[in-house]
Amino acid sequence: MSAVIDNTSINDTTINSPRGNGRLSIHQRLHEAAVQRAEQDLVRHRRELTQRKDARVLSDGQRLLNFSSNDYLGLSQHPAMVSAMQVAAQNCGVGAGASHMVCGHHAEHTALERTIADWLGYPRALLFGSGYLANLAVAQALLRAGDVCLQDKLNHASLIDGARLAQAQLVRYPHGAASAARRQAEAHPDGALLLATDGVFSMDGDVAPLGELAAVARDHRGLLYVDEAHAIGVLGPQGRGSAAAAGLGPAEAPLLLVTLGKALGGYGAVLVGQAAVIEHIAQTARPYIYTTALPPALAVASLVAVKLARQDNWRRAKLASLIARFRRGALECGLRLLDSGTPIQPLPVGSNTLALQAARDLEARGFLVAAIRPPSVPEGGARLRITLTVSHENQDVDALLDAMEPLAPAWRKHAHSEPVAIEGDARESSVALT
Ligand SMILES: Cc1ncc(COP(=O)(O)O)c(C=O)c1O
């Protein structure tokens, strides 16, 4: 494992140099921040994978069963995607050559945009280099200073950053509380309103109350924007995502983000939306205009992914069955999971130190489970984020539960949430079987 920041690069001379003109030295700031990170167990490490085959990885010479990836449908190494990308690279090369608006827009990009728009039943789509860029683009293109961007407290960082960069007023409502969103929309009557939410929350796994949020947006002349990063391929009929699962279409949810790097197993992102909204974003969004287009071969691989995600209902059925098995087993072991019916199954353990220790304990038993700490989650909300994918089998889930069971009493002492009953929870309604 290699630390992202290497403290040894900050030498004593730079740290001790005088503060000329009262100006704060950047080196001094970096040093203080590094010390603070270490004290609070907040240093992040990049794990190097030397091999990966489905849910099995080799890291630091150790074979681990991976319960941390977002490859929910198990598509990222699908032979049809790999060979489609190889053939496309033979034909059209690696790089796109330029940005979309100059000469980097290829027929493969158009084909992917059309296919995703057709899948989701939206008039138009626009391809981006990543979901992060697309979220910046939406806020920057649609909002101005004085506008209001209403967001769930647990929205992904890229949505928050987008509103900040757009210099809009960022107003955050308590997690999942559509009634609070309504009150805040009423309290901020001036300026245009964008109501942005994750469809499935990336660190909690629960689903946004989209029907109610759509009503808030409608009643306040706002535009509802749903980030489907963790829902596409997983929820809704044909894997069309959380908005489709809630029965919303372009009239109620005029703009959606589909990321290509999670259940779709590739890389990049596509906005789908009403034609006028997409056209405005294409014309004005800096994260769209001023960056090189996605490699066309990647777009071809994603075309295969969309086809598989759309047709392979068995993948969603298998996921639903793994999720049910894991939750049932966790309850029997006394593990207090958050109330999630999606492949994201978080186990709160409280402190950062405890979360890191829990991940290490599982690693020693052969399991890769990410410890998630602030600022990815609120202070005190450190957790293990367990994700299930189609590459897992029942025996993998059982093996993880067996490894977790003896550790459960120590985690339980520190966790805040109550055990979650599996009967009647969100599972059936949120992971579509069709
Ligand atoms: C909810 C959500 N939105 C957007 C993104 C960004 O997408 P990408 O990884 O394609 O940049 C992520 C994660 O990466 C996410 O979890």
The ligand as an ORCA input file, in Angstrom:
! r2SCAN-3c Opt
* xyz 0 1
  C     -23.160      9.516     -6.701
  C     -21.953      9.712     -7.559
  N     -21.982     10.640     -8.525
  C     -20.934     10.859     -9.323
  C     -19.776     10.142     -9.188
  C     -18.623     10.440    -10.090
  O     -18.622      9.572    -11.177
  P     -17.263      9.208    -11.937
  O     -16.582      8.171    -11.105
  O     -17.687      8.743    -13.275
  O     -16.472     10.484    -11.999
  C     -19.694      9.143     -8.194
  C     -18.512      8.297     -7.966
  O     -17.507      8.277     -8.447
  C     -20.808      8.929     -7.360
  O     -20.768      8.010     -6.391
*
